[in-house]
Amino acid sequence: MSGRFREEIKSIMERDPAARSGWEIVTCYPGFQALAVHRLSHWLWNHGMKWLSRFLSHLARVITGIEIHPAAVIGRRVFIDHGCGVVIGETAEVGDDCTIYQGVTLGGTSLTKGKKRHPTLGNGVICGANAQILGSFTVGDGAKVGSNAVVVREVPPGATAVGNPARIIMKEQPVDGQKEDAATKLFNSYGITANEDDPLIKALHGLINNNAAQERRIQQLTEALESAGIPVEKADDSKTISAEQLNKLMK
């Protein structure tokens, strides 16, 4: 068990630049404390001591502000950063090397007892602050859930989920000659990626740019007709918005 604690302390030191010592992590990090109590309460739960395990998890919630059901399965080197308001439900599963920020909920959407009701996080998943992951589906290995996202369907490995309801952004392949730095590969704080292009925003930008191209083409046709002596009625463009203005509004 002590080796497990040392492993988790080391992983927190690697991922949190504010961590200065192992003693500080043990005494001042609610995420570490909540997970330490969960290891014990989970063991008690699996050995039939249901009330005692629930009572221990309740005490941990009062002290740390983090609620983890004793039946939840938590992997190795999981880091709950800041932690206040985190809720991990009964049938939730969290893989190794996951990072969970404050306000995250791994919740269920079913009232049926005995069934899998909560999500499963693969290895290396990052859940941004206040993300709500609701339902019995899987968030794949290496996926990221952006802050305030509401995820109600499966997230493929390596993808990013953003928005409410969450939209899926697939990871783009790096450009030839461009390498992702080691820190970015290891850890992206709050689920933020280097390329934050929301698919909906990208689609709107594409529509705006396409409209601007059509406007230019119509202008060229109008000029060609007028040069040929064919009069063209002028449209009232006093209330129109340029493509540049629309693109700025979408940023």
BAGUTI-47193 format. One record per residue (C-alpha): residue in three letters; x, y, z; residue number from 0. Coordinates in nm, 3 decimals. Layout:
! residues N
{site 'ALA' {X Y Z} NUM}
...
//
This chain:
! residues 251
{site 'MET' {0.000 0.000 0.000} 0}
{site 'SER' {0.283 0.240 0.084} 1}
{site 'GLY' {0.429 0.175 -0.263} 2}
{site 'ARG' {0.090 0.267 -0.414} 3}
{site 'PHE' {0.089 0.596 -0.218} 4}
{site 'ARG' {0.443 0.680 -0.330} 5}
{site 'GLU' {0.344 0.612 -0.690} 6}
{site 'GLU' {0.045 0.846 -0.666} 7}
{site 'ILE' {0.248 1.118 -0.491} 8}
{site 'LYS' {0.507 1.099 -0.769} 9}
{site 'SER' {0.239 1.128 -1.038} 10}
{site 'ILE' {0.092 1.437 -0.869} 11}
{site 'MET' {0.438 1.596 -0.846} 12}
{site 'GLU' {0.478 1.541 -1.222} 13}
{site 'ARG' {0.139 1.689 -1.312} 14}
{site 'ASP' {0.100 1.977 -1.068} 15}
{site 'PRO' {0.366 2.251 -1.078} 16}
{site 'ALA' {0.228 2.389 -0.749} 17}
{site 'ALA' {0.320 2.070 -0.559} 18}
{site 'ARG' {0.644 2.121 -0.366} 19}
{site 'SER' {0.679 1.807 -0.157} 20}
{site 'GLY' {0.523 1.471 -0.082} 21}
{site 'TRP' {0.435 1.584 0.270} 22}
{site 'GLU' {0.243 1.880 0.128} 23}
{site 'ILE' {0.046 1.645 -0.099} 24}
{site 'VAL' {-0.039 1.407 0.185} 25}
{site 'THR' {-0.153 1.681 0.423} 26}
{site 'CYS' {-0.297 1.949 0.192} 27}
{site 'TYR' {-0.432 1.781 -0.123} 28}
{site 'PRO' {-0.800 1.682 -0.081} 29}
{site 'GLY' {-0.790 1.473 -0.399} 30}
{site 'PHE' {-0.511 1.255 -0.262} 31}
{site 'GLN' {-0.686 1.225 0.076} 32}
{site 'ALA' {-1.023 1.134 -0.079} 33}
{site 'LEU' {-0.865 0.861 -0.292} 34}
{site 'ALA' {-0.670 0.725 0.005} 35}
{site 'VAL' {-0.993 0.688 0.204} 36}
{site 'HIS' {-1.165 0.540 -0.102} 37}
{site 'ARG' {-0.907 0.262 -0.125} 38}
{site 'LEU' {-1.006 0.155 0.226} 39}
{site 'SER' {-1.381 0.204 0.185} 40}
{site 'HIS' {-1.373 0.013 -0.146} 41}
{site 'TRP' {-1.202 -0.280 0.027} 42}
{site 'LEU' {-1.463 -0.274 0.304} 43}
{site 'TRP' {-1.744 -0.261 0.046} 44}
{site 'ASN' {-1.610 -0.563 -0.140} 45}
{site 'HIS' {-1.583 -0.755 0.190} 46}
{site 'GLY' {-1.947 -0.700 0.288} 47}
{site 'MET' {-1.905 -0.410 0.533} 48}
{site 'LYS' {-2.139 -0.182 0.340} 49}
{site 'TRP' {-2.245 0.060 0.614} 50}
{site 'LEU' {-1.891 0.119 0.742} 51}
{site 'SER' {-1.763 0.177 0.389} 52}
{site 'ARG' {-2.040 0.429 0.322} 53}
{site 'PHE' {-1.974 0.603 0.652} 54}
{site 'LEU' {-1.603 0.638 0.570} 55}
{site 'SER' {-1.684 0.779 0.226} 56}
{site 'HIS' {-1.926 1.022 0.392} 57}
{site 'LEU' {-1.654 1.143 0.631} 58}
{site 'ALA' {-1.419 1.188 0.336} 59}
{site 'ARG' {-1.685 1.394 0.160} 60}
{site 'VAL' {-1.728 1.619 0.465} 61}
{site 'ILE' {-1.352 1.676 0.496} 62}
{site 'THR' {-1.251 1.699 0.130} 63}
{site 'GLY' {-1.568 1.804 -0.056} 64}
{site 'ILE' {-1.521 1.503 -0.287} 65}
{site 'GLU' {-1.787 1.231 -0.301} 66}
{site 'ILE' {-1.678 0.888 -0.422} 67}
{site 'HIS' {-1.912 0.593 -0.380} 68}
{site 'PRO' {-1.727 0.299 -0.219} 69}
{site 'ALA' {-1.830 0.067 -0.504} 70}
{site 'ALA' {-1.668 0.287 -0.772} 71}
{site 'VAL' {-1.357 0.140 -0.933} 72}
{site 'ILE' {-1.061 0.381 -0.940} 73}
{site 'GLY' {-0.737 0.302 -1.123} 74}
{site 'ARG' {-0.377 0.388 -1.042} 75}
{site 'ARG' {-0.217 0.734 -1.046} 76}
{site 'VAL' {-0.552 0.914 -1.065} 77}
{site 'PHE' {-0.522 1.285 -0.982} 78}
{site 'ILE' {-0.823 1.479 -0.854} 79}
{site 'ASP' {-0.699 1.841 -0.872} 80}
{site 'HIS' {-0.861 2.097 -0.637} 81}
{site 'GLY' {-1.147 1.850 -0.614} 82}
{site 'CYS' {-1.430 2.038 -0.445} 83}
{site 'GLY' {-1.766 1.925 -0.585} 84}
{site 'VAL' {-1.639 1.612 -0.760} 85}
{site 'VAL' {-1.898 1.330 -0.758} 86}
{site 'ILE' {-1.815 0.976 -0.870} 87}
{site 'GLY' {-2.113 0.740 -0.873} 88}
{site 'GLU' {-2.156 0.381 -0.765} 89}
{site 'THR' {-2.095 0.200 -1.095} 90}
{site 'ALA' {-1.839 0.447 -1.232} 91}
{site 'GLU' {-1.499 0.320 -1.342} 92}
{site 'VAL' {-1.192 0.541 -1.373} 93}
{site 'GLY' {-0.884 0.414 -1.555} 94}
{site 'ASP' {-0.517 0.469 -1.479} 95}
{site 'ASP' {-0.350 0.813 -1.507} 96}
{site 'CYS' {-0.677 1.009 -1.529} 97}
{site 'THR' {-0.698 1.374 -1.421} 98}
{site 'ILE' {-1.025 1.508 -1.279} 99}
{site 'TYR' {-1.079 1.874 -1.194} 100}
{site 'GLN' {-1.321 2.039 -0.953} 101}
{site 'GLY' {-1.695 2.010 -1.006} 102}
{site 'VAL' {-1.679 1.702 -1.230} 103}
{site 'THR' {-1.971 1.458 -1.207} 104}
{site 'LEU' {-1.956 1.097 -1.321} 105}
{site 'GLY' {-2.330 1.046 -1.288} 106}
{site 'GLY' {-2.599 0.801 -1.380} 107}
{site 'THR' {-2.917 0.853 -1.580} 108}
{site 'SER' {-3.098 0.535 -1.482} 109}
{site 'LEU' {-3.285 0.445 -1.162} 110}
{site 'THR' {-3.256 0.069 -1.214} 111}
{site 'LYS' {-3.063 -0.100 -0.935} 112}
{site 'GLY' {-2.798 -0.356 -1.014} 113}
{site 'LYS' {-2.725 -0.221 -1.361} 114}
{site 'LYS' {-2.430 -0.024 -1.492} 115}
{site 'ARG' {-2.553 0.337 -1.464} 116}
{site 'HIS' {-2.238 0.549 -1.458} 117}
{site 'PRO' {-1.963 0.618 -1.713} 118}
{site 'THR' {-1.633 0.443 -1.762} 119}
{site 'LEU' {-1.321 0.654 -1.815} 120}
{site 'GLY' {-1.037 0.492 -2.005} 121}
{site 'ASN' {-0.670 0.543 -1.925} 122}
{site 'GLY' {-0.526 0.896 -1.939} 123}
{site 'VAL' {-0.861 1.077 -1.962} 124}
{site 'ILE' {-0.871 1.446 -1.862} 125}
{site 'CYS' {-1.199 1.591 -1.731} 126}
{site 'GLY' {-1.207 1.973 -1.719} 127}
{site 'ALA' {-1.368 2.173 -1.440} 128}
{site 'ASN' {-1.745 2.128 -1.398} 129}
{site 'ALA' {-1.769 1.869 -1.676} 130}
{site 'GLN' {-2.079 1.649 -1.643} 131}
{site 'ILE' {-2.042 1.297 -1.780} 132}
{site 'LEU' {-2.378 1.127 -1.750} 133}
{site 'GLY' {-2.471 0.773 -1.847} 134}
{site 'SER' {-2.332 0.421 -1.885} 135}
{site 'PHE' {-2.094 0.473 -2.176} 136}
{site 'THR' {-1.717 0.486 -2.223} 137}
{site 'VAL' {-1.485 0.781 -2.258} 138}
{site 'GLY' {-1.195 0.632 -2.453} 139}
{site 'ASP' {-0.827 0.624 -2.364} 140}
{site 'GLY' {-0.653 0.961 -2.389} 141}
{site 'ALA' {-0.978 1.152 -2.446} 142}
{site 'LYS' {-1.038 1.500 -2.304} 143}
{site 'VAL' {-1.361 1.650 -2.175} 144}
{site 'GLY' {-1.359 2.031 -2.181} 145}
{site 'SER' {-1.465 2.246 -1.889} 146}
{site 'ASN' {-1.845 2.275 -1.848} 147}
{site 'ALA' {-1.908 2.011 -2.115} 148}
{site 'VAL' {-2.215 1.790 -2.073} 149}
{site 'VAL' {-2.134 1.449 -2.219} 150}
{site 'VAL' {-2.420 1.204 -2.274} 151}
{site 'ARG' {-2.270 0.973 -2.534} 152}
{site 'GLU' {-1.951 0.779 -2.597} 153}
{site 'VAL' {-1.627 0.968 -2.663} 154}
{site 'PRO' {-1.377 0.790 -2.893} 155}
{site 'PRO' {-1.016 0.742 -2.778} 156}
{site 'GLY' {-0.802 1.053 -2.825} 157}
{site 'ALA' {-1.101 1.278 -2.900} 158}
{site 'THR' {-1.212 1.594 -2.719} 159}
{site 'ALA' {-1.571 1.662 -2.607} 160}
{site 'VAL' {-1.680 2.026 -2.574} 161}
{site 'GLY' {-2.007 2.212 -2.528} 162}
{site 'ASN' {-2.359 2.137 -2.405} 163}
{site 'PRO' {-2.457 1.888 -2.528} 164}
{site 'ALA' {-2.099 1.789 -2.599} 165}
{site 'ARG' {-1.971 1.777 -2.954} 166}
{site 'ILE' {-1.684 1.548 -3.045} 167}
{site 'ILE' {-1.360 1.686 -3.189} 168}
{site 'MET' {-1.137 1.418 -3.334} 169}
{site 'LYS' {-0.764 1.458 -3.282} 170}
{site 'GLU' {-0.590 1.593 -3.591} 171}
{site 'GLN' {-0.274 1.430 -3.717} 172}
{site 'PRO' {0.038 1.648 -3.665} 173}
{site 'VAL' {0.170 1.834 -3.968} 174}
{site 'ASP' {0.485 1.683 -4.122} 175}
{site 'GLY' {0.788 1.803 -3.933} 176}
{site 'GLN' {0.579 1.936 -3.643} 177}
{site 'LYS' {0.617 1.745 -3.318} 178}
{site 'GLU' {0.398 1.760 -3.013} 179}
{site 'ASP' {0.605 1.852 -2.710} 180}
{site 'ALA' {0.636 1.599 -2.429} 181}
{site 'ALA' {0.442 1.808 -2.178} 182}
{site 'THR' {0.144 1.836 -2.413} 183}
{site 'LYS' {0.147 1.460 -2.472} 184}
{site 'LEU' {0.148 1.396 -2.099} 185}
{site 'PHE' {-0.097 1.655 -1.974} 186}
{site 'ASN' {-0.336 1.922 -2.096} 187}
{site 'SER' {-0.476 2.125 -1.808} 188}
{site 'TYR' {-0.855 2.149 -1.783} 189}
{site 'GLY' {-0.897 1.943 -2.100} 190}
{site 'ILE' {-0.778 2.231 -2.319} 191}
{site 'THR' {-0.602 2.126 -2.639} 192}
{site 'ALA' {-0.359 2.316 -2.857} 193}
{site 'ASN' {-0.620 2.329 -3.133} 194}
{site 'GLU' {-0.950 2.441 -2.979} 195}
{site 'ASP' {-1.155 2.436 -3.302} 196}
{site 'ASP' {-1.513 2.349 -3.214} 197}
{site 'PRO' {-1.668 2.156 -3.507} 198}
{site 'LEU' {-1.980 2.377 -3.494} 199}
{site 'ILE' {-1.770 2.695 -3.505} 200}
{site 'LYS' {-1.564 2.552 -3.792} 201}
{site 'ALA' {-1.883 2.474 -3.983} 202}
{site 'LEU' {-2.019 2.827 -3.926} 203}
{site 'HIS' {-1.691 2.981 -4.038} 204}
{site 'GLY' {-1.707 2.766 -4.352} 205}
{site 'LEU' {-2.062 2.884 -4.427} 206}
{site 'ILE' {-1.965 3.248 -4.370} 207}
{site 'ASN' {-1.661 3.221 -4.597} 208}
{site 'ASN' {-1.866 3.042 -4.863} 209}
{site 'ASN' {-2.126 3.319 -4.847} 210}
{site 'ALA' {-1.852 3.581 -4.882} 211}
{site 'ALA' {-1.719 3.400 -5.192} 212}
{site 'GLN' {-2.069 3.398 -5.344} 213}
{site 'GLU' {-2.107 3.771 -5.272} 214}
{site 'ARG' {-1.782 3.840 -5.456} 215}
{site 'ARG' {-1.895 3.629 -5.750} 216}
{site 'ILE' {-2.232 3.811 -5.767} 217}
{site 'GLN' {-2.048 4.142 -5.758} 218}
{site 'GLN' {-1.831 4.033 -6.051} 219}
{site 'LEU' {-2.139 3.923 -6.248} 220}
{site 'THR' {-2.312 4.254 -6.170} 221}
{site 'GLU' {-2.012 4.452 -6.293} 222}
{site 'ALA' {-1.997 4.240 -6.611} 223}
{site 'LEU' {-2.368 4.303 -6.683} 224}
{site 'GLU' {-2.333 4.677 -6.624} 225}
{site 'SER' {-2.028 4.697 -6.849} 226}
{site 'ALA' {-2.238 4.527 -7.119} 227}
{site 'GLY' {-2.502 4.798 -7.082} 228}
{site 'ILE' {-2.751 4.588 -6.889} 229}
{site 'PRO' {-2.882 4.783 -6.587} 230}
{site 'VAL' {-2.888 4.598 -6.251} 231}
{site 'GLU' {-3.100 4.719 -5.963} 232}
{site 'LYS' {-2.892 4.801 -5.658} 233}
{site 'ALA' {-2.975 4.610 -5.339} 234}
{site 'ASP' {-3.004 4.790 -5.006} 235}
{site 'ASP' {-2.691 4.682 -4.821} 236}
{site 'SER' {-2.713 4.934 -4.538} 237}
{site 'LYS' {-2.802 4.660 -4.287} 238}
{site 'THR' {-2.572 4.386 -4.412} 239}
{site 'ILE' {-2.282 4.251 -4.208} 240}
{site 'SER' {-1.953 4.168 -4.372} 241}
{site 'ALA' {-1.792 3.823 -4.351} 242}
{site 'GLU' {-1.511 3.972 -4.145} 243}
{site 'GLN' {-1.761 4.104 -3.887} 244}
{site 'LEU' {-1.940 3.769 -3.869} 245}
{site 'ASN' {-1.615 3.579 -3.821} 246}
{site 'LYS' {-1.518 3.814 -3.537} 247}
{site 'LEU' {-1.853 3.750 -3.370} 248}
{site 'MET' {-1.793 3.375 -3.383} 249}
{site 'LYS' {-1.453 3.390 -3.214} 250}
//
